[in-house]
Amino acid sequence: MALIADILLISGALGAAIYCLVLSKRLNKFNDLEKGVGGAVALMSAQVDGMTKTLAQAQNAAKESTASLTELTQRAEKSAQHLELLVASLHDIPQETTPNQAPASEATPFLRHRETRG
């Protein structure tokens, strides 16, 4: 009876040892840095690092563009105000007509003739 118990105990230990070896090989394949999940995690980590750097560069470029656009908008507003002042000052200048020059409201004879022919 003791012999049978020893044989069963040894076979159980061998079965557990074989099971552990199989699990060890599967775990090594699972964590393999080139083919397994470990490789996928390493690849994703590298991609996340690259994306983080790209995002930081894009944010810096956006900040620079915003600053540049703000400056250009301010310059355009100043130019528009200056042009408004110039146009307003043109309305204050009296229009002088020379004796040889017809007023701007009268059409030339040629134009008057074309307007009547229609």
All heavy atoms as an XYZ file, in Angstrom:
875
protein
N       0.805     -1.182      0.000
C       0.000      0.000      0.000
C       0.856      1.258      0.000
O       0.512      2.227     -0.674
C      -0.891     -0.079      1.233
C      -1.898      0.956      1.365
S      -3.041      0.884      0.063
C      -4.534      0.879      0.801
N       1.918      1.239      0.728
C       2.819      2.375      0.787
C       3.491      2.593     -0.560
O       3.741      3.730     -0.975
C       3.862      2.163      1.871
N       3.766      1.478     -1.256
C       4.394      1.579     -2.571
C       3.452      2.267     -3.555
O       3.882      3.107     -4.347
C       4.772      0.171     -3.054
C       5.521      0.117     -4.375
C       6.852      0.830     -4.284
C       5.700     -1.315     -4.811
N       2.194      1.924     -3.513
C       1.210      2.548     -4.406
C       1.084      4.033     -4.068
O       1.025      4.886     -4.971
C      -0.145      1.827     -4.290
C      -0.006      0.401     -4.791
C      -1.209      2.547     -5.094
C      -1.241     -0.415     -4.595
N       1.087      4.383     -2.838
C       0.990      5.782     -2.424
C       2.212      6.547     -2.884
O       2.105      7.700     -3.362
C       0.834      5.872     -0.910
N       3.400      5.924     -2.791
C       4.619      6.593     -3.242
C       4.600      6.797     -4.765
O       5.012      7.845     -5.273
C       5.853      5.776     -2.843
C       6.151      5.871     -1.350
O       5.630      6.825     -0.717
O       6.884      5.013     -0.830
N       4.141      5.785     -5.489
C       4.056      5.895     -6.958
C       3.075      7.003     -7.339
O       3.354      7.818     -8.229
C       3.651      4.541     -7.574
C       4.784      3.532     -7.402
C       3.314      4.693     -9.041
C       4.441      2.138     -7.838
N       1.933      7.076     -6.701
C       0.965      8.139     -6.980
C       1.536      9.509     -6.618
O       1.323     10.511     -7.334
C      -0.328      7.890     -6.217
C      -1.207      6.756     -6.726
C      -2.415      6.562     -5.818
C      -1.665      7.025     -8.139
N       2.272      9.602     -5.536
C       2.875     10.860     -5.122
C       3.932     11.312     -6.124
O       3.986     12.485     -6.503
C       3.486     10.715     -3.721
C       4.022     11.998     -3.084
C       2.914     13.018     -2.900
C       4.675     11.686     -1.761
N       4.767     10.377     -6.602
C       5.808     10.690     -7.591
C       5.162     11.086     -8.917
O       5.582     12.049     -9.559
C       6.779      9.501     -7.749
C       7.605      9.342     -6.474
C       7.681      9.690     -8.960
C       8.473      8.104     -6.469
N       4.139     10.364     -9.346
C       3.468     10.718    -10.612
C       2.779     12.076    -10.496
O       2.773     12.862    -11.447
C       2.496      9.624    -11.028
O       1.457      9.507    -10.089
N       2.213     12.381     -9.383
C       1.607     13.707     -9.173
C       2.641     14.809     -9.220
O       2.417     15.887     -9.795
N       3.800     14.570     -8.609
C       4.873     15.569     -8.625
C       5.403     15.758    -10.040
O       5.685     16.883    -10.475
C       5.992     15.146     -7.671
N       5.569     14.630    -10.800
C       6.007     14.743    -12.197
C       4.973     15.483    -13.051
O       5.325     16.289    -13.909
C       6.277     13.358    -12.776
C       7.573     12.685    -12.321
C       7.644     11.249    -12.854
C       8.763     13.479    -12.801
N       3.714     15.210    -12.830
C       2.648     15.920    -13.561
C       2.677     17.410    -13.263
O       2.537     18.252    -14.162
N       2.872     17.756    -11.997
C       2.955     19.170    -11.628
C       4.185     19.818    -12.242
O       4.144     20.973    -12.694
C       2.963     19.309    -10.104
N       5.297     19.091    -12.296
C       6.529     19.624    -12.890
C       6.339     19.867    -14.385
O       6.750     20.898    -14.920
C       7.690     18.668    -12.627
N       5.726     18.917    -15.076
C       5.461     19.080    -16.515
C       4.507     20.253    -16.746
O       4.713     21.070    -17.646
C       4.921     17.763    -17.111
C       6.018     16.692    -17.101
C       4.408     17.972    -18.532
C       5.536     15.310    -17.467
N       3.502     20.352    -15.942
C       2.538     21.459    -16.036
C       3.260     22.794    -15.846
O       3.017     23.764    -16.570
C       1.429     21.259    -15.003
C       0.371     22.341    -15.020
C      -0.536     22.421    -16.062
C       0.277     23.273    -13.982
C      -1.515     23.395    -16.078
C      -0.691     24.257    -13.998
C      -1.581     24.322    -15.045
O      -2.549     25.287    -15.071
N       4.162     22.879    -14.876
C       4.918     24.111    -14.630
C       5.821     24.452    -15.813
O       5.969     25.626    -16.179
C       5.742     23.988    -13.345
S       4.740     24.059    -11.847
N       6.438     23.441    -16.428
C       7.289     23.687    -17.599
C       6.469     24.232    -18.771
O       6.887     25.164    -19.462
C       8.015     22.407    -18.003
C       9.197     21.983    -17.125
C       9.719     20.611    -17.565
C      10.307     23.013    -17.216
N       5.323     23.641    -18.996
C       4.455     24.110    -20.089
C       4.015     25.548    -19.837
O       4.048     26.413    -20.725
C       3.246     23.158    -20.262
C       2.219     23.744    -21.210
C       3.705     21.796    -20.757
N       3.612     25.839    -18.619
C       3.207     27.203    -18.274
C       4.363     28.185    -18.418
O       4.177     29.322    -18.881
C       2.658     27.255    -16.847
C       1.227     26.777    -16.656
C       0.830     26.877    -15.188
C       0.267     27.571    -17.499
N       5.545     27.753    -18.043
C       6.728     28.618    -18.157
C       7.007     28.968    -19.616
O       7.285     30.120    -19.943
C       7.922     27.915    -17.535
O       9.095     28.651    -17.761
N       6.931     27.959    -20.504
C       7.160     28.225    -21.934
C       6.089     29.161    -22.498
O       6.394     30.082    -23.262
C       7.191     26.916    -22.708
C       8.449     26.116    -22.463
C       8.469     24.840    -23.275
C       9.736     24.048    -22.971
N       9.817     22.823    -23.758
N       4.841     28.931    -22.133
C       3.755     29.790    -22.615
C       3.924     31.225    -22.102
O       3.690     32.190    -22.822
C       2.405     29.233    -22.194
C       1.989     28.025    -22.983
C       0.587     27.620    -22.641
N       0.182     26.439    -23.402
C      -0.988     25.872    -23.282
N      -1.865     26.341    -22.411
N      -1.281     24.815    -24.002
N       4.330     31.358    -20.858
C       4.530     32.684    -20.283
C       5.693     33.400    -20.961
O       5.620     34.614    -21.212
C       4.770     32.572    -18.773
C       4.834     33.888    -18.003
C       3.529     34.652    -18.154
C       5.126     33.637    -16.540
N       6.736     32.673    -21.280
C       7.860     33.279    -22.000
C       7.430     33.744    -23.387
O       7.834     34.820    -23.841
C       9.027     32.297    -22.108
C       9.802     32.182    -20.805
O       9.758     33.095    -19.982
N      10.495     31.066    -20.629
N       6.629     32.952    -24.075
C       6.121     33.373    -25.383
C       5.192     34.578    -25.247
O       5.189     35.485    -26.076
C       5.373     32.222    -26.063
C       6.276     31.149    -26.607
C       5.473     30.070    -27.313
C       6.372     28.965    -27.823
N       5.599     27.893    -28.461
N       4.396     34.590    -24.191
C       3.448     35.681    -23.948
C       4.186     36.992    -23.708
O       3.770     38.046    -24.189
C       2.580     35.320    -22.739
C       1.487     36.301    -22.459
C       0.371     36.353    -23.252
C       1.576     37.164    -21.372
C      -0.652     37.241    -22.982
C       0.568     38.054    -21.105
C      -0.557     38.107    -21.902
N       5.291     36.929    -22.978
C       6.044     38.141    -22.643
C       7.180     38.433    -23.595
O       7.980     39.336    -23.336
C       6.603     38.030    -21.210
C       5.509     38.161    -20.177
O       4.528     38.845    -20.382
N       5.686     37.474    -19.052
N       7.282     37.695    -24.681
C       8.343     37.898    -25.651
C       8.286     39.335    -26.165
O       7.229     39.842    -26.548
C       8.192     36.910    -26.811
C       9.354     36.983    -27.787
O      10.412     37.494    -27.409
O       9.181     36.494    -28.923
N       9.425     40.034    -26.220
C       9.457     41.445    -26.596
C       9.267     41.664    -28.085
O       9.036     42.789    -28.519
C      10.766     42.083    -26.140
C      10.901     42.271    -24.625
C      12.259     42.875    -24.293
C       9.790     43.143    -24.078
N       9.372     40.631    -28.903
C       9.215     40.813    -30.341
C       7.849     40.381    -30.845
O       7.284     41.004    -31.722
C      10.312     40.049    -31.080
C      11.694     40.635    -30.868
C      12.765     39.863    -31.622
O      12.393     39.005    -32.440
O      13.942     40.119    -31.380
N       7.328     39.276    -30.295
C       6.097     38.718    -30.853
C       4.917     38.774    -29.913
O       3.779     38.868    -30.354
C       6.327     37.253    -31.255
C       7.356     37.067    -32.334
C       7.540     35.617    -32.657
C       8.636     35.420    -33.694
N       8.906     34.026    -33.955
N       5.139     38.705    -28.648
C       4.036     38.558    -27.702
C       3.450     39.883    -27.256
O       3.648     40.943    -27.858
N       2.717     39.799    -26.169
C       2.058     40.975    -25.603
C       3.095     41.982    -25.117
O       2.889     43.183    -25.204
C       1.113     40.549    -24.448
C       0.549     41.742    -23.723
C      -0.003     39.691    -24.981
N       4.231     41.491    -24.631
C       5.293     42.397    -24.191
C       5.769     43.279    -25.329
O       6.004     44.472    -25.154
N       5.890     42.701    -26.518
C       6.274     43.491    -27.691
C       5.217     44.513    -28.052
O       5.527     45.647    -28.417
N       3.965     44.108    -27.967
C       2.881     45.037    -28.270
C       2.860     46.190    -27.275
O       2.668     47.354    -27.652
C       1.540     44.302    -28.253
N       3.077     45.872    -25.996
C       3.105     46.924    -24.976
C       4.287     47.851    -25.201
O       4.163     49.077    -25.104
C       3.144     46.294    -23.559
C       3.430     47.341    -22.511
C       1.843     45.588    -23.256
N       5.444     47.289    -25.538
C       6.622     48.119    -25.805
C       6.401     49.007    -27.023
O       6.758     50.194    -27.019
C       7.843     47.230    -26.003
N       5.787     48.461    -28.068
C       5.498     49.235    -29.271
C       4.518     50.359    -28.975
O       4.713     51.501    -29.393
C       4.947     48.319    -30.366
C       4.579     48.988    -31.687
C       5.827     49.556    -32.347
C       3.905     47.988    -32.601
N       3.470     50.045    -28.224
C       2.489     51.073    -27.876
C       3.108     52.158    -27.005
O       2.791     53.336    -27.152
C       1.295     50.450    -27.173
C       0.371     49.708    -28.071
S      -1.035     49.133    -27.130
C      -1.972     48.326    -28.378
N       3.985     51.776    -26.110
C       4.661     52.749    -25.261
C       5.503     53.702    -26.101
O       5.494     54.915    -25.883
C       5.533     52.033    -24.234
O       6.247     52.953    -23.460
N       6.215     53.156    -27.076
C       7.020     53.996    -27.967
C       6.134     54.917    -28.788
O       6.457     56.098    -28.997
C       7.872     53.123    -28.879
N       4.999     54.414    -29.252
C       4.083     55.239    -30.027
C       3.477     56.351    -29.179
O       3.306     57.482    -29.640
C       2.978     54.376    -30.629
C       3.451     53.513    -31.773
C       2.348     52.612    -32.328
O       1.329     52.408    -31.696
N       2.591     52.068    -33.509
N       3.165     56.044    -27.926
C       2.620     57.067    -27.028
C       3.652     58.159    -26.790
O       3.316     59.357    -26.783
C       2.152     56.432    -25.698
C       1.905     57.481    -24.639
C       0.898     55.608    -25.917
N       4.910     57.780    -26.617
C       5.967     58.773    -26.446
C       6.079     59.664    -27.682
O       6.200     60.888    -27.567
C       7.309     58.093    -26.168
C       7.373     57.472    -24.784
O       6.554     57.858    -23.915
O       8.231     56.584    -24.574
N       6.039     59.043    -28.855
C       6.101     59.818    -30.092
C       4.919     60.750    -30.246
O       5.071     61.909    -30.657
N       3.743     60.252    -29.926
C       2.537     61.091    -30.031
C       2.583     62.244    -29.028
O       2.137     63.352    -29.329
C       1.288     60.243    -29.796
C       1.052     59.182    -30.845
S       0.569     59.895    -32.411
C      -1.173     59.914    -32.184
N       3.118     61.994    -27.848
C       3.232     63.055    -26.843
C       4.161     64.159    -27.336
O       3.845     65.348    -27.199
C       3.754     62.471    -25.513
O       2.882     61.428    -25.096
C       3.834     63.523    -24.441
N       5.280     63.771    -27.944
C       6.205     64.772    -28.485
C       5.558     65.547    -29.625
O       5.691     66.773    -29.723
C       7.488     64.096    -28.967
C       8.342     63.567    -27.837
C       9.568     62.837    -28.365
C      10.363     62.219    -27.226
N      11.515     61.438    -27.719
N       4.852     64.841    -30.495
C       4.178     65.501    -31.616
C       3.107     66.463    -31.120
O       2.960     67.577    -31.640
C       3.549     64.447    -32.544
O       4.563     63.544    -32.982
C       2.901     65.094    -33.755
N       2.365     66.058    -30.103
C       1.337     66.926    -29.531
C       1.954     68.176    -28.921
O       1.423     69.282    -29.094
C       0.529     66.155    -28.478
C      -0.583     66.928    -27.776
C      -1.642     67.371    -28.782
C      -1.208     66.076    -26.697
N       3.066     68.031    -28.235
C       3.740     69.189    -27.645
C       4.205     70.151    -28.739
O       4.061     71.377    -28.608
C       4.914     68.734    -26.789
N       4.731     69.602    -29.830
C       5.165     70.456    -30.944
C       3.979     71.171    -31.576
O       4.056     72.352    -31.920
C       5.894     69.626    -31.996
C       7.253     69.130    -31.552
C       7.884     68.186    -32.559
O       7.246     67.759    -33.518
N       9.149     67.839    -32.338
N       2.862     70.462    -31.730
C       1.667     71.080    -32.308
C       1.133     72.190    -31.403
O       0.692     73.239    -31.888
C       0.593     70.018    -32.540
N       1.174     71.982    -30.095
C       0.717     73.012    -29.166
C       1.610     74.242    -29.251
O       1.116     75.378    -29.245
C       0.694     72.465    -27.738
C      -0.452     71.515    -27.479
C      -0.397     70.890    -26.092
O       0.651     70.844    -25.466
N      -1.525     70.393    -25.629
N       2.923     74.036    -29.330
C       3.837     75.171    -29.468
C       3.591     75.931    -30.766
O       3.591     77.165    -30.786
C       5.293     74.699    -29.390
C       5.678     74.253    -27.996
O       5.069     74.656    -27.008
N       6.684     73.411    -27.906
N       3.372     75.195    -31.848
C       3.091     75.845    -33.138
C       1.789     76.618    -33.079
O       1.684     77.728    -33.625
C       3.048     74.802    -34.250
N       0.782     76.077    -32.403
C      -0.502     76.771    -32.276
C      -0.353     78.049    -31.458
O      -0.948     79.082    -31.787
C      -1.534     75.851    -31.637
N       0.450     77.995    -30.402
C       0.683     79.202    -29.592
C       1.378     80.279    -30.413
O       1.017     81.461    -30.345
C       1.519     78.851    -28.358
C       0.753     78.096    -27.303
C       1.643     77.739    -26.117
C       0.900     76.883    -25.108
N       1.754     76.464    -23.991
N       2.380     79.872    -31.194
C       3.087     80.832    -32.036
C       2.149     81.430    -33.083
O       2.178     82.633    -33.351
C       4.283     80.170    -32.704
C       5.399     79.814    -31.752
C       6.517     79.026    -32.420
O       6.468     78.838    -33.658
O       7.431     78.595    -31.696
N       1.303     80.596    -33.683
C       0.353     81.081    -34.688
C      -0.648     82.047    -34.063
O      -0.993     83.066    -34.662
C      -0.390     79.912    -35.327
O       0.495     79.105    -36.050
N      -1.096     81.735    -32.861
C      -2.038     82.611    -32.178
C      -1.408     83.967    -31.905
O      -2.033     85.008    -32.131
C      -2.497     81.960    -30.851
O      -3.096     80.712    -31.147
C      -3.480     82.830    -30.124
N      -0.170     83.954    -31.436
C       0.517     85.217    -31.163
C       0.699     86.026    -32.448
O       0.468     87.239    -32.478
C       1.860     84.947    -30.504
N       1.085     85.339    -33.523
C       1.283     86.018    -34.801
C      -0.028     86.593    -35.333
O      -0.073     87.733    -35.801
C       1.875     85.039    -35.809
O       1.970     85.630    -37.079
N      -1.100     85.805    -35.246
C      -2.399     86.289    -35.725
C      -2.907     87.452    -34.886
O      -3.514     88.390    -35.411
C      -3.420     85.154    -35.724
C      -3.249     84.124    -36.830
C      -4.228     82.967    -36.628
C      -3.470     84.749    -38.189
N      -2.661     87.421    -33.595
C      -3.076     88.521    -32.728
C      -2.345     89.798    -33.127
O      -2.963     90.864    -33.239
C      -2.789     88.175    -31.253
O      -3.486     86.981    -30.925
C      -3.229     89.288    -30.335
N      -1.056     89.683    -33.366
C      -0.275     90.845    -33.775
C      -0.761     91.387    -35.119
O      -0.936     92.598    -35.286
C       1.204     90.469    -33.861
C       2.095     91.608    -34.293
C       3.538     91.168    -34.491
O       3.922     90.119    -33.947
O       4.264     91.881    -35.195
N      -1.000     90.486    -36.074
C      -1.475     90.929    -37.392
C      -2.859     91.557    -37.311
O      -3.153     92.542    -38.005
C      -1.489     89.746    -38.364
C      -0.116     89.242    -38.813
C      -0.260     87.972    -39.625
C       0.597     90.310    -39.611
N      -3.718     91.034    -36.456
C      -5.053     91.599    -36.290
C      -4.967     92.999    -35.704
O      -5.685     93.917    -36.148
C      -5.901     90.691    -35.376
O      -5.952     89.386    -35.947
C      -7.305     91.225    -35.218
N      -4.107     93.189    -34.734
C      -3.942     94.523    -34.144
C      -3.403     95.504    -35.169
O      -3.874     96.650    -35.248
C      -3.015     94.447    -32.931
C      -3.628     93.735    -31.748
C      -2.634     93.509    -30.620
O      -1.439     93.731    -30.781
N      -3.140     93.043    -29.482
N      -2.448     95.061    -35.990
C      -1.925     95.939    -37.038
C      -3.013     96.286    -38.051
O      -3.104     97.429    -38.509
C      -0.753     95.260    -37.742
C       0.523     95.252    -36.922
C       1.663     94.578    -37.633
N       1.896     95.142    -38.959
C       2.539     94.522    -39.932
N       3.028     93.310    -39.735
N       2.698     95.081    -41.101
N      -3.842     95.303    -38.395
C      -4.915     95.553    -39.360
C      -5.942     96.525    -38.789
O      -6.444     97.406    -39.504
C      -5.590     94.240    -39.745
N      -6.255     96.399    -37.502
C      -7.210     97.323    -36.886
C      -6.657     98.738    -36.863
O      -7.383     99.709    -37.130
C      -7.552     96.859    -35.468
C      -8.434     95.631    -35.434
C      -8.677     95.101    -34.025
O      -8.076     95.637    -33.069
O      -9.450     94.143    -33.894
N      -5.362     98.881    -36.572
C      -4.748    100.218    -36.583
C      -4.766    100.803    -37.994
O      -5.052    101.991    -38.180
C      -3.313    100.132    -36.063
C      -3.230     99.931    -34.568
C      -1.779     99.860    -34.109
C      -1.689     99.586    -32.624
N      -0.290     99.451    -32.169
N      -4.483     99.964    -38.988
C      -4.507    100.437    -40.377
C      -5.919    100.841    -40.789
O      -6.109    101.841    -41.487
C      -3.980     99.357    -41.317
O      -2.635     99.082    -41.053
N      -6.910    100.070    -40.357
C      -8.297    100.406    -40.686
C      -8.694    101.726    -40.046
O      -9.365    102.553    -40.687
C      -9.231     99.287    -40.223
N      -8.284    101.950    -38.821
C      -8.595    103.237    -38.170
C      -7.921    104.386    -38.909
O      -8.522    105.441    -39.114
C      -8.136    103.205    -36.713
C      -8.962    102.307    -35.830
C      -8.376    102.187    -34.429
O      -7.283    102.679    -34.162
N      -9.104    101.522    -33.538
N      -6.676    104.173    -39.322
C      -5.959    105.210    -40.061
C      -6.658    105.509    -41.383
O      -6.817    106.674    -41.767
C      -4.515    104.764    -40.295
C      -3.657    105.790    -40.957
N      -3.282    106.951    -40.333
C      -3.102    105.818    -42.196
C      -2.538    107.672    -41.161
N      -2.414    106.997    -42.301
N      -7.084    104.452    -42.084
C      -7.801    104.663    -43.350
C      -9.128    105.378    -43.134
O      -9.526    106.218    -43.942
C      -8.023    103.317    -44.045
C      -6.789    102.692    -44.693
C      -7.105    101.295    -45.182
C      -6.298    103.563    -45.829
N      -9.821    105.059    -42.061
C     -11.075    105.759    -41.762
C     -10.837    107.239    -41.537
O     -11.609    108.083    -42.002
C     -11.741    105.133    -40.535
C     -12.360    103.783    -40.785
C     -12.920    103.145    -39.517
O     -12.824    103.772    -38.439
O     -13.443    102.028    -39.610
N      -9.753    107.570    -40.829
C      -9.419    108.975    -40.617
C      -9.084    109.666    -41.933
O      -9.492    110.811    -42.168
C      -8.250    109.105    -39.642
C      -8.554    108.806    -38.184
C      -7.279    108.813    -37.362
C      -9.542    109.833    -37.641
N      -8.345    108.968    -42.805
C      -8.009    109.558    -44.103
C      -9.258    109.797    -44.949
O      -9.406    110.846    -45.582
C      -7.030    108.655    -44.848
C      -5.595    108.623    -44.315
C      -4.775    107.605    -45.086
C      -4.956    109.991    -44.422
N     -10.168    108.832    -44.962
C     -11.402    108.999    -45.738
C     -12.240    110.127    -45.147
O     -12.815    110.938    -45.878
C     -12.191    107.668    -45.779
C     -13.581    107.875    -46.344
C     -11.438    106.654    -46.616
N     -12.303    110.204    -43.835
C     -13.065    111.275    -43.195
C     -12.440    112.629    -43.490
O     -13.155    113.618    -43.701
C     -13.132    111.045    -41.689
N     -11.114    112.695    -43.545
C     -10.470    113.974    -43.844
C     -10.678    114.360    -45.301
O     -10.678    115.541    -45.642
C      -8.981    113.905    -43.503
O      -8.323    113.024    -44.377
N     -10.877    113.406    -46.207
C     -11.147    113.729    -47.614
C     -12.504    114.407    -47.773
O     -12.695    115.227    -48.657
C     -11.093    112.463    -48.473
C      -9.712    111.927    -48.798
C      -9.823    110.620    -49.567
C      -8.913    112.928    -49.600
N     -13.454    114.077    -46.921
C     -14.768    114.713    -46.997
C     -14.701    116.174    -46.572
O     -15.521    116.963    -46.992
C     -15.777    113.964    -46.108
C     -16.143    112.626    -46.627
N     -16.862    112.440    -47.788
C     -15.886    111.384    -46.149
C     -17.033    111.154    -47.997
N     -16.448    110.480    -47.021
N     -13.713    116.521    -45.772
C     -13.574    117.903    -45.310
C     -12.888    118.800    -46.325
O     -12.971    120.018    -46.231
C     -12.772    117.938    -43.998
C     -13.512    117.246    -42.872
O     -14.754    117.106    -42.982
O     -12.854    116.851    -41.888
N     -12.201    118.235    -47.315
C     -11.502    119.035    -48.331
C     -12.525    119.572    -49.327
O     -13.304    118.802    -49.903
C     -10.448    118.184    -49.061
C      -9.388    117.692    -48.080
C      -9.818    118.966    -50.205
C      -8.382    116.758    -48.705
N     -12.547    120.890    -49.535
C     -13.501    121.433    -50.522
C     -13.051    121.073    -51.934
O     -11.864    121.050    -52.241
C     -13.446    122.939    -50.281
C     -12.123    123.178    -49.647
C     -11.775    121.934    -48.891
N     -14.029    120.771    -52.784
C     -13.708    120.431    -54.163
C     -13.680    121.714    -54.976
O     -14.661    122.447    -55.038
C     -14.743    119.472    -54.728
C     -14.718    118.118    -54.087
C     -15.716    117.185    -54.758
O     -16.453    117.581    -55.650
N     -15.729    115.940    -54.306
N     -12.539    121.967    -55.586
C     -12.384    123.168    -56.400
C     -12.512    122.773    -57.862
O     -11.898    121.821    -58.302
C     -11.021    123.800    -56.145
C     -10.851    124.294    -54.729
C      -9.470    124.887    -54.529
O      -8.785    125.171    -55.523
O      -9.095    125.067    -53.370
N     -13.300    123.526    -58.607
C     -13.415    123.251    -60.038
C     -12.762    124.391    -60.783
O     -12.916    125.558    -60.443
C     -14.884    123.127    -60.462
O     -15.557    124.326    -60.117
C     -15.538    121.937    -59.776
N     -12.031    124.064    -61.799
C     -11.405    125.080    -62.647
C     -12.400    125.466    -63.721
O     -13.342    124.715    -64.019
C     -10.110    124.524    -63.269
O     -10.445    123.377    -64.044
C      -9.118    124.154    -62.185
N     -12.219    126.626    -64.334
C     -13.173    127.043    -65.372
C     -13.242    126.066    -66.540
O     -14.278    125.911    -67.157
C     -12.643    128.407    -65.840
C     -11.716    128.862    -64.780
C     -11.242    127.661    -64.041
N     -12.177    125.374    -66.871
C     -12.173    124.451    -68.003
C     -12.718    123.073    -67.621
O     -12.961    122.245    -68.479
C     -10.752    124.278    -68.546
C     -10.220    125.558    -69.147
O     -10.997    126.424    -69.521
N      -8.917    125.678    -69.214
N     -12.889    122.846    -66.353
C     -13.308    121.517    -65.907
C     -14.790    121.546    -65.564
O     -15.255    122.400    -64.817
C     -12.499    121.116    -64.672
C     -12.832    119.751    -64.154
C     -12.028    119.438    -62.894
O     -11.381    120.307    -62.350
N     -12.093    118.197    -62.460
N     -15.519    120.615    -66.129
C     -16.956    120.513    -65.838
C     -17.134    119.860    -64.476
O     -16.325    119.025    -64.067
C     -17.645    119.687    -66.915
N     -18.195    120.212    -63.784
C     -18.446    119.548    -62.502
C     -18.639    118.050    -62.701
O     -19.059    117.595    -63.765
C     -19.734    120.194    -61.995
C     -19.848    121.478    -62.739
C     -19.147    121.281    -64.042
N     -18.357    117.307    -61.694
C     -18.391    115.853    -61.794
C     -19.794    115.330    -62.023
O     -19.986    114.261    -62.579
C     -17.806    115.238    -60.528
N     -20.802    116.109    -61.658
C     -22.173    115.616    -61.797
C     -22.682    115.710    -63.229
O     -23.603    115.003    -63.606
C     -23.097    116.382    -60.860
O     -23.087    117.757    -61.216
N     -22.109    116.594    -64.025
C     -22.570    116.732    -65.410
C     -21.861    115.686    -66.278
O     -20.672    115.489    -66.182
C     -22.262    118.129    -65.942
C     -23.048    119.206    -65.262
C     -22.721    120.564    -65.868
O     -22.084    120.602    -66.939
O     -23.105    121.563    -65.264
N     -22.630    115.073    -67.177
C     -22.048    114.081    -68.080
C     -21.459    114.799    -69.277
O     -21.888    115.877    -69.656
C     -23.114    113.093    -68.519
N     -20.483    114.202    -69.896
C     -19.887    114.787    -71.103
C     -20.893    114.659    -72.233
O     -21.799    113.819    -72.186
C     -18.584    114.047    -71.462
O     -18.899    112.686    -71.698
C     -17.564    114.158    -70.341
N     -20.765    115.487    -73.274
C     -21.744    115.429    -74.377
C     -21.825    114.046    -75.009
O     -22.896    113.590    -75.374
C     -21.226    116.462    -75.373
C     -20.366    117.369    -74.588
C     -19.826    116.585    -73.447
N     -20.701    113.384    -75.137
C     -20.713    112.049    -75.733
C     -21.543    111.090    -74.883
O     -22.357    110.346    -75.394
C     -19.270    111.538    -75.871
C     -19.197    110.127    -76.389
C     -19.486    109.856    -77.728
C     -18.883    109.082    -75.554
C     -19.428    108.563    -78.208
C     -18.824    107.791    -76.028
C     -19.101    107.526    -77.360
N     -21.330    111.122    -73.573
C     -22.077    110.245    -72.682
C     -23.552    110.609    -72.669
O     -24.404    109.751    -72.591
C     -21.498    110.275    -71.279
C     -20.105    109.650    -71.109
C     -19.631    109.811    -69.686
C     -20.149    108.177    -71.477
N     -23.832    111.933    -72.708
C     -25.220    112.362    -72.711
C     -25.930    111.855    -73.970
O     -27.059    111.402    -73.929
C     -25.273    113.888    -72.665
C     -26.491    114.390    -71.981
C     -26.566    115.897    -71.832
N     -25.337    116.472    -71.283
C     -24.687    117.501    -71.828
N     -25.146    118.074    -72.919
N     -23.602    117.955    -71.282
N     -25.235    111.895    -75.108
C     -25.794    111.433    -76.358
C     -26.070    109.915    -76.296
O     -27.110    109.461    -76.747
C     -24.837    111.766    -77.514
C     -25.304    111.273    -78.826
N     -26.440    111.761    -79.446
C     -24.804    110.318    -79.668
C     -26.613    111.116    -80.584
N     -25.622    110.235    -80.751
N     -25.151    109.134    -75.713
C     -25.322    107.687    -75.601
C     -26.480    107.357    -74.666
O     -27.184    106.373    -74.875
C     -24.054    107.005    -75.082
C     -23.032    106.805    -76.168
C     -21.891    106.015    -75.677
N     -22.209    104.594    -75.862
C     -21.429    103.615    -75.498
N     -20.303    103.880    -74.881
N     -21.769    102.368    -75.694
N     -26.639    108.136    -73.629
C     -27.715    107.859    -72.672
C     -29.080    108.063    -73.318
O     -30.017    107.328    -73.039
C     -27.555    108.772    -71.444
C     -26.392    108.391    -70.573
C     -26.172    109.396    -69.435
O     -26.934    110.359    -69.350
O     -25.225    109.198    -68.666
N     -29.209    109.045    -74.210
C     -30.505    109.283    -74.835
C     -30.807    108.238    -75.888
O     -31.953    107.919    -76.137
C     -30.551    110.692    -75.475
O     -29.475    110.791    -76.409
C     -30.449    111.753    -74.393
N     -29.795    107.669    -76.528
C     -30.017    106.640    -77.550
C     -30.426    105.328    -76.895
O     -31.116    104.532    -77.497
C     -28.741    106.420    -78.372
C     -28.496    107.557    -79.331
C     -27.281    107.318    -80.158
N     -27.561    106.278    -81.147
C     -26.645    105.710    -81.887
N     -25.392    106.045    -81.750
N     -26.963    104.809    -82.768
N     -29.925    105.097    -75.704
C     -30.316    104.006    -74.893
C     -30.015    102.664    -75.275
O     -30.406    101.655    -75.208
